[in-house]
Amino acid sequence: MYKRPFERALQKFSGEVDWVCKSFSDANLHPTWKHADFAREMMLIRLHDSWARFCREIIVISAYGKAVTVGGMRLNTSLPSIKSRSHVVPVLVALNNGRFPKWFAASDCIRSANQLKIENLATVVNALGASNSPADQLRDIRNFYAHRGRGTAGLACNAYSFVGRRKPDISQLNDFVAGGNTVLESWSMVLVAIATAAVQ
């Protein structure tokens, strides 16, 4: 029986993105700028992690198959060794010499999709490999706030032009850009568009 888990995955991701954007914007309501910045940092990390979970989910769904994409493509299980959804990641790790994919990275997702021989390969690869994806920028900035390790500030500043700073100022992602959206909202809209394309 063919089900529609792709629709559920997209709805879950889109809903979380909406919540993150609202919470990021509402951070101004916190009593101090430190509270506001802390809340924004957590929302940025949440958006990054949500994107990684979505990417993992569509690869797993595609490999297990027995599902219909949003565009109506019926998928079969991609490899004989995959007997259930829970088998997909162990099979992939075995194919990848014990290495787990970094689901937030388009290159790892594309490599995984190829290794698993998913039937909707072209759709997934074209979507996740989009040149306008902000996923790498999001990752570099997220890594600074998650780890604050040596060198992460430089990578984060290179990922986005933080005005007058040698380390990121999270509040600047609430600045408005062309189109009347904030930086974070703009990135989120692109990620949702990529996600929508990936599940077709």
C-alpha positions as CSV (number, residue, x, y, z in Angstrom):
1,M,0.0,0.0,0.0
2,Y,1.4,3.4,-1.0
3,K,1.2,6.2,1.6
4,R,2.1,9.8,1.6
5,P,4.8,10.4,4.2
6,F,6.5,13.0,2.0
7,E,3.5,15.3,2.6
8,R,3.8,14.8,6.3
9,A,7.5,15.5,6.3
10,L,7.0,18.7,4.4
11,Q,4.2,19.9,6.6
12,K,6.2,19.2,9.7
13,F,9.2,21.1,8.4
14,S,7.1,24.0,7.2
15,G,5.3,24.3,10.5
16,E,8.5,24.3,12.4
17,V,10.0,27.0,10.2
18,D,7.0,29.2,10.8
19,W,7.3,28.7,14.5
20,V,11.0,29.5,14.4
21,C,10.6,32.7,12.4
22,K,7.8,33.9,14.7
23,S,9.9,33.1,17.8
24,F,12.9,34.8,16.3
25,S,11.0,38.0,15.6
26,D,9.2,37.9,19.0
27,A,12.6,37.8,20.8
28,N,12.4,41.6,21.0
29,L,9.7,41.1,23.6
30,H,12.2,39.7,26.1
31,P,13.1,42.0,29.0
32,T,16.8,42.5,28.0
33,W,18.9,42.3,24.9
34,K,20.8,39.4,26.3
35,H,17.6,37.4,26.7
36,A,16.6,38.3,23.2
37,D,19.9,37.3,21.7
38,F,19.9,34.0,23.6
39,A,16.4,33.2,22.3
40,R,17.4,34.0,18.7
41,E,20.5,31.8,19.0
42,M,18.3,28.9,20.1
43,M,15.9,29.5,17.2
44,L,18.8,29.6,14.7
45,I,20.1,26.3,16.0
46,R,16.5,24.9,15.9
47,L,16.1,25.9,12.3
48,H,19.4,24.3,11.3
49,D,18.6,21.1,13.1
50,S,15.1,21.0,11.7
51,W,16.6,21.2,8.1
52,A,18.9,18.3,8.9
53,R,16.0,16.2,10.2
54,F,14.0,17.0,7.1
55,C,16.8,16.0,4.7
56,R,17.4,12.7,6.6
57,E,13.7,12.0,6.5
58,I,13.2,12.4,2.8
59,I,16.3,10.2,2.1
60,V,15.0,7.5,4.4
61,I,11.4,7.7,3.0
62,S,12.8,7.5,-0.5
63,A,15.0,4.5,0.1
64,Y,12.4,2.5,1.9
65,G,9.8,3.4,-0.7
66,K,6.3,2.1,-0.5
67,A,5.3,5.7,-0.7
68,V,4.0,8.3,-3.2
69,T,5.7,11.6,-3.7
70,V,3.7,14.8,-3.6
71,G,4.1,14.9,-7.4
72,G,2.5,11.4,-7.6
73,M,5.6,9.2,-8.2
74,R,5.2,5.8,-6.7
75,L,8.5,4.6,-5.1
76,N,9.6,1.1,-4.4
77,T,12.3,0.0,-1.9
78,S,15.6,1.0,-3.5
79,L,17.8,-1.9,-2.2
80,P,17.0,-5.5,-1.3
81,S,18.8,-5.2,2.0
82,I,16.3,-2.6,3.2
83,K,13.5,-4.5,4.9
84,S,12.1,-1.5,6.9
85,R,12.6,2.2,7.4
86,S,14.9,1.4,10.4
87,H,17.2,-0.5,8.1
88,V,17.9,2.5,5.8
89,V,20.6,4.3,7.9
90,P,22.5,1.1,8.9
91,V,22.6,0.0,5.3
92,L,23.8,3.5,4.3
93,V,26.5,3.5,7.0
94,A,27.7,0.1,5.8
95,L,27.9,1.3,2.2
96,N,29.8,4.3,3.5
97,N,32.5,2.4,5.4
98,G,31.0,3.1,8.8
99,R,30.6,6.8,8.2
100,F,27.3,8.5,9.2
101,P,26.2,11.2,6.8
102,K,26.0,14.8,7.9
103,W,22.4,15.4,7.0
104,F,22.6,19.2,7.0
105,A,25.2,19.0,4.2
106,A,23.8,18.8,0.6
107,S,26.9,17.0,-0.6
108,D,26.4,14.2,2.0
109,C,22.6,14.0,1.3
110,I,23.3,13.7,-2.5
111,R,26.0,11.1,-1.9
112,S,23.6,9.1,0.3
113,A,20.8,9.3,-2.2
114,N,23.2,7.9,-4.9
115,Q,24.5,5.2,-2.7
116,L,21.0,4.1,-1.8
117,K,19.9,4.3,-5.5
118,I,16.6,6.0,-4.6
119,E,14.2,6.1,-7.5
120,N,13.5,9.8,-7.1
121,L,17.2,10.6,-7.3
122,A,17.0,13.4,-9.9
123,T,14.3,15.2,-8.0
124,V,16.1,15.1,-4.6
125,V,19.5,15.9,-6.0
126,N,18.3,18.9,-8.1
127,A,16.4,20.3,-5.1
128,L,19.0,19.8,-2.3
129,G,21.8,20.9,-4.7
130,A,20.2,24.2,-5.4
131,S,22.7,27.0,-5.8
132,N,20.6,29.5,-3.8
133,S,20.4,27.3,-0.8
134,P,21.2,29.1,2.5
135,A,22.0,25.8,4.3
136,D,25.7,26.4,4.3
137,Q,25.4,29.9,5.7
138,L,23.0,28.7,8.3
139,R,25.4,25.9,9.3
140,D,28.4,28.2,9.7
141,I,26.5,30.7,11.8
142,R,24.8,28.0,13.8
143,N,28.2,26.4,14.6
144,F,29.4,29.6,16.2
145,Y,26.5,29.8,18.5
146,A,26.4,26.1,19.3
147,H,30.1,25.6,19.9
148,R,31.9,29.0,20.0
149,G,35.0,27.2,19.1
150,R,38.2,28.7,17.7
151,G,37.7,29.8,14.1
152,T,33.9,29.5,14.1
153,A,33.4,33.3,14.5
154,G,35.4,33.9,11.3
155,L,33.5,31.2,9.4
156,A,30.2,32.7,10.6
157,C,31.2,36.2,9.6
158,N,32.2,35.0,6.2
159,A,28.8,33.3,5.8
160,Y,26.9,36.6,6.3
161,S,28.1,40.2,6.2
162,F,27.7,41.1,9.9
163,V,28.1,44.9,9.8
164,G,31.0,46.3,12.0
165,R,31.6,43.0,13.8
166,R,34.5,40.5,14.2
167,K,31.9,38.0,15.5
168,P,28.3,37.5,14.5
169,D,25.6,39.7,15.9
170,I,22.5,37.5,15.9
171,S,20.1,40.4,15.9
172,Q,21.3,41.4,12.4
173,L,19.5,38.4,11.1
174,N,16.3,40.3,12.0
175,D,17.2,43.1,9.6
176,F,15.0,43.5,6.6
177,V,16.2,42.7,3.1
178,A,14.8,43.1,-0.4
179,G,11.2,41.9,-0.5
180,G,10.3,43.1,2.9
181,N,11.4,40.0,4.8
182,T,14.1,39.6,7.5
183,V,17.3,37.8,6.7
184,L,16.1,34.7,8.6
185,E,12.7,34.8,7.0
186,S,14.3,35.0,3.6
187,W,16.5,32.0,4.3
188,S,13.5,30.1,5.7
189,M,11.4,30.8,2.6
190,V,14.2,29.4,0.4
191,L,14.6,26.3,2.5
192,V,10.8,25.6,2.4
193,A,10.9,26.1,-1.4
194,I,13.8,23.6,-1.7
195,A,12.0,21.2,0.6
196,T,8.8,21.5,-1.5
197,A,10.8,20.7,-4.7
198,A,12.5,17.8,-3.0
199,V,9.3,15.9,-2.3
200,Q,7.7,16.2,-5.7
